[in-house]
Amino acid sequence: MQPETLVRDHTIYACVMGSRAFGLATDGSDTDRRGVFLAPTPLFWRFEKPPTHVEGPAEEQFGWELERFCELALRANPNILECLHSPLVEYIDDTGRELLALRGAFLSRRAHETFTRYALGQRKKLEADVRTHGAPRWKHAMHLLRLLMSSRDLLRTGALTIDVGDQREPLLAVKRGELPWPEVESWMNRLAAEADEESRRSPLPKDPDRRRVEDFLVRVRRASALQPDPYDEVVQGVVRGRGVG
């Protein structure tokens, strides 16, 4: 089965991410699409396994197979957790609704470590740009600030909200380069310190509910196993096309 067929015929959840989901879109913003597909269980019985992710088929589109998506979400991968909380859902079926109903099971205080690690990596890139070019890539600085806000608020409230709300204009001012780098740097330091403080009293559990997620995955795989083998259907179609049988 071709990767694009998995995305086309077996997507359970699709959403828009990036600036449009964050409330930071401007006239020139791209539309970044992300999704989750459920590879039919019989495909896993063969030597060649289904892909864990697929890029495309459309531009700015990326999808994960359900199991890989759940693995990354349990590790508190920032991009995956935010995908689960996008306010711009383009497609969802019954399995996708079950997945979204599990959003709370993926959230834990592990998010502090993963968001912080990701933010640190981005911060080093910005600082390298400042040393080399005298200024950072302001769009990346804006998105780092947004991530730090999201991390702090998640740890504070136990809920992940990715739309920046009333912080839209201050963040867009950063994107336009209207704030000096030392001021932006100080803002980042403050947000990181606030996240550290919130992590010590966060209402989030220490670990995600792995068992609940695994039970969901097993149930979905079992239901898929009862469906016709898509490989057999393809073979039968070829045979019929040749006039054999």
LINTANOR-V16886 format. One record per residue. N is the residue number from 1. RES is the residue in three letters. D_FIRST is the distance of its C-alpha to the first C-alpha in Angstrom with 1 decimal. Layout:
n->{N/N}
res->{RES/RES}
d_first->{D_FIRST/D_FIRST}
//
This chain:
n->{1/2/3/4/5/6/7/8/9/10/11/12/13/14/15/16/17/18/19/20/21/22/23/24/25/26/27/28/29/30/31/32/33/34/35/36/37/38/39/40/41/42/43/44/45/46/47/48/49/50/51/52/53/54/55/56/57/58/59/60/61/62/63/64/65/66/67/68/69/70/71/72/73/74/75/76/77/78/79/80/81/82/83/84/85/86/87/88/89/90/91/92/93/94/95/96/97/98/99/100/101/102/103/104/105/106/107/108/109/110/111/112/113/114/115/116/117/118/119/120/121/122/123/124/125/126/127/128/129/130/131/132/133/134/135/136/137/138/139/140/141/142/143/144/145/146/147/148/149/150/151/152/153/154/155/156/157/158/159/160/161/162/163/164/165/166/167/168/169/170/171/172/173/174/175/176/177/178/179/180/181/182/183/184/185/186/187/188/189/190/191/192/193/194/195/196/197/198/199/200/201/202/203/204/205/206/207/208/209/210/211/212/213/214/215/216/217/218/219/220/221/222/223/224/225/226/227/228/229/230/231/232/233/234/235/236/237/238/239/240/241/242/243/244/245}
res->{MET/GLN/PRO/GLU/THR/LEU/VAL/ARG/ASP/HIS/THR/ILE/TYR/ALA/CYS/VAL/MET/GLY/SER/ARG/ALA/PHE/GLY/LEU/ALA/THR/ASP/GLY/SER/ASP/THR/ASP/ARG/ARG/GLY/VAL/PHE/LEU/ALA/PRO/THR/PRO/LEU/PHE/TRP/ARG/PHE/GLU/LYS/PRO/PRO/THR/HIS/VAL/GLU/GLY/PRO/ALA/GLU/GLU/GLN/PHE/GLY/TRP/GLU/LEU/GLU/ARG/PHE/CYS/GLU/LEU/ALA/LEU/ARG/ALA/ASN/PRO/ASN/ILE/LEU/GLU/CYS/LEU/HIS/SER/PRO/LEU/VAL/GLU/TYR/ILE/ASP/ASP/THR/GLY/ARG/GLU/LEU/LEU/ALA/LEU/ARG/GLY/ALA/PHE/LEU/SER/ARG/ARG/ALA/HIS/GLU/THR/PHE/THR/ARG/TYR/ALA/LEU/GLY/GLN/ARG/LYS/LYS/LEU/GLU/ALA/ASP/VAL/ARG/THR/HIS/GLY/ALA/PRO/ARG/TRP/LYS/HIS/ALA/MET/HIS/LEU/LEU/ARG/LEU/LEU/MET/SER/SER/ARG/ASP/LEU/LEU/ARG/THR/GLY/ALA/LEU/THR/ILE/ASP/VAL/GLY/ASP/GLN/ARG/GLU/PRO/LEU/LEU/ALA/VAL/LYS/ARG/GLY/GLU/LEU/PRO/TRP/PRO/GLU/VAL/GLU/SER/TRP/MET/ASN/ARG/LEU/ALA/ALA/GLU/ALA/ASP/GLU/GLU/SER/ARG/ARG/SER/PRO/LEU/PRO/LYS/ASP/PRO/ASP/ARG/ARG/ARG/VAL/GLU/ASP/PHE/LEU/VAL/ARG/VAL/ARG/ARG/ALA/SER/ALA/LEU/GLN/PRO/ASP/PRO/TYR/ASP/GLU/VAL/VAL/GLN/GLY/VAL/VAL/ARG/GLY/ARG/GLY/VAL/GLY}
d_first->{0.0/3.8/6.5/8.5/6.6/7.3/10.6/11.3/10.7/11.3/14.1/17.2/19.6/20.2/23.5/25.6/27.1/29.5/32.9/32.2/31.5/34.4/36.9/37.4/35.9/38.1/37.9/35.8/33.3/29.6/27.2/24.9/22.0/20.4/18.1/16.5/13.2/12.8/9.6/10.1/12.5/11.4/8.5/11.7/13.4/11.7/13.1/10.2/10.1/8.1/10.1/13.4/13.7/12.5/15.2/15.2/14.2/17.8/20.8/22.1/18.9/17.5/15.6/15.5/13.7/16.5/17.8/18.2/19.8/22.2/23.1/24.1/25.9/27.9/29.0/30.3/28.3/30.0/27.1/25.1/28.2/29.0/25.6/26.4/29.7/29.0/31.3/28.9/26.1/24.1/21.8/22.0/21.2/22.9/20.9/21.5/25.1/25.3/24.0/26.7/29.3/28.7/29.6/33.0/31.6/30.1/33.4/36.0/38.6/36.0/35.3/38.6/37.6/34.2/35.4/38.5/36.6/34.3/37.4/39.4/36.8/36.9/40.7/41.1/39.2/41.5/44.6/43.6/43.4/46.8/48.3/46.9/47.1/49.5/47.1/43.7/40.7/41.9/38.6/37.4/40.7/40.3/36.8/38.3/41.1/38.8/36.8/40.2/41.3/38.2/38.6/42.3/41.9/39.1/41.4/44.4/43.0/40.0/37.9/35.5/36.3/34.8/36.7/39.8/42.1/45.6/44.7/42.9/45.9/47.0/43.5/43.3/46.7/45.2/42.4/45.2/47.1/50.0/50.6/51.9/49.7/52.2/52.1/48.3/48.4/50.9/48.7/45.8/48.2/49.5/46.1/45.0/48.3/47.9/44.5/46.1/48.8/46.5/44.4/47.6/48.0/44.6/43.8/40.3/39.8/39.7/36.2/33.2/32.6/29.9/30.4/29.9/26.6/25.4/26.5/24.4/21.3/22.0/22.8/19.6/17.5/19.8/19.4/15.6/16.1/18.2/15.6/13.9/11.2/8.0/7.2/10.9/10.7/8.6/11.1/13.9/13.3/13.5/16.6/18.2/17.8/19.7/22.3/22.1/22.8}
//
